[in-house]
Amino acid sequence: MNKKYVNGVKELEKKYILQTYKRQEAVFTRAKDKYVWDETGRRYLDFFTGISVCNLGHSPESVVRAIRKQSEKLIHVSNHYYTRLQAELSRMLVEKSFGAGKVFLSNSGAEANECAIKIARKHGNNKGAFEVISFNNSFHGRTMAALSATGQKKFHKYFNPFLKGFRFADFNDIDSVKKLVTPKTCGIIIEPVQGEGGVYAADKKFLQGLRSLCDKHKLLLIFDEIQCGLGRTGKLFAYRYFGVKPDVITLAKSIASGLPLGVTLVNEKYSGVLQYGDHGSTFGGCLVSCAAAIETLSLLDSRKVLANVVKTGRYLESRLSGLKRKYPCIIKEIRGLGLMLGLELNIDGAKIVEECLHKGLIINCTQGKTLRFLPPFTINKKDVDSAVGILDGIFGKINN
Ligand SMILES: Cc1ncc(COP(=O)(O)O)c(C=O)c1O
């Protein structure tokens, strides 16, 4: 690290950017596939992919080509006109998910959830139902409705009043959900695998219970697959892992390999709820992002990619289990699915993340003590060995 250069960037950042992020001590300048380089040319192995965004590795060549081609042709014309790419991408998404239905394109995960919440509210509107059941420990984004749906108090501090009509049940506890269902309920929103909340996967039976409850009471079942979707679990959609079909799926993060795009996928039954004028976005479905997303989805379609998520996910989990056996005082639990794994520690995780960065490995920590691994789907066993070797070295020192 070039201390002088890094300090210069830090000063500039501090002076001109609202101080809402606690950033790691690194200035990154380029990235390719599973590696990121800092300003001195030092290489880091990326097991975080910018919070599960660069899932096919950084800057896949065909995605870069598609971005370049589209940006030279047409960047923006507004949603007042027809453009082929938005429709093409939406067709791909519908065909790969529900088979029939429609899509709203936005710019981010929070926006994708805002749209889903509006669909649930409009669906319930004529019978006076407006309450959405969400879950403790969930995360759905930082805009006000998405934040109101987020079941973590730490994100709620200072921003009262929140949107009315959000109730919180306990994850994986169907009775706690049943208790909250009333004639005022219009939908349920859930992450099939909670990411920000500490990497907790739902039980299949629990999701089946939610499906039955939604069918019985005519509620919209929304799966927020923004972090856990698009291959993270080893299946293209997380719902397929559990075999439980929601009515709405929200996507963002990795859909356009790093360009901003939010997707609200609605099944056929509810695709007529929003009508002209009910929703919109100036940048929603940016054509360059759509071009990137079409290419990203085509790449994801290769069975090899998803098979590698399953294979390397199992290997990473087994290597982390080895670490747990070696350091029972440091490691409490391993959780997650596919290449979305959490390692809960008995000690502060932030220090470990910092140490990893010093040693050339990028990971993250959530909920104070859970190390979160979100590597690209292109990693192999050797990469897992390198990452686990770095962690082993750090835990070994602590253990002494
Ligand atoms: C499950 C989930 N939903 C929603 C969001 C919000 O997405 P964005 O930051 O793109 O608004 C995130 C972001 O981390 C997420 O993990």
The ligand as a Tripos MOL2 file, in Angstrom:
@<TRIPOS>MOLECULE
LIG
   16    16     1     0     0
SMALL
NO_CHARGES

@<TRIPOS>ATOM
      1 C1        -31.5370   -9.0080    0.4530 C.3       1 LIG1
      2 C2        -31.3060   -7.5850    0.0390 C.ar      1 LIG1
      3 N1        -32.3590   -6.8320   -0.3290 N.ar      1 LIG1
      4 C3        -32.2070   -5.5630   -0.7100 C.ar      1 LIG1
      5 C4        -30.9670   -4.9600   -0.7370 C.ar      1 LIG1
      6 C5        -30.8360   -3.5350   -1.1720 C.3       1 LIG1
      7 O1        -30.2110   -3.4570   -2.4150 O.3       1 LIG1
      8 P1        -29.5880   -2.0690   -2.9310 P.3       1 LIG1
      9 O2        -28.4400   -1.7620   -2.0350 O.co2     1 LIG1
     10 O3        -29.1910   -2.3540   -4.3460 O.co2     1 LIG1
     11 O4        -30.6600   -1.0660   -2.8280 O.co2     1 LIG1
     12 C6        -29.8440   -5.7010   -0.3490 C.ar      1 LIG1
     13 C7        -28.5260   -5.0850   -0.3100 C.2       1 LIG1
     14 O5        -27.6030   -5.5080    0.3250 O.2       1 LIG1
     15 C8        -30.0190   -7.0450    0.0490 C.ar      1 LIG1
     16 O6        -28.9900   -7.7870    0.4420 O.3       1 LIG1
@<TRIPOS>BOND
     1     1     2 1
     2     2     3 ar
     3     2    15 ar
     4     3     4 ar
     5     4     5 ar
     6     5     6 1
     7     5    12 ar
     8     6     7 1
     9     7     8 1
    10     8     9 2
    11     8    10 1
    12     8    11 1
    13    12    13 1
    14    12    15 ar
    15    13    14 2
    16    15    16 1
@<TRIPOS>SUBSTRUCTURE
     1 LIG1         1 GROUP 0 **** ****
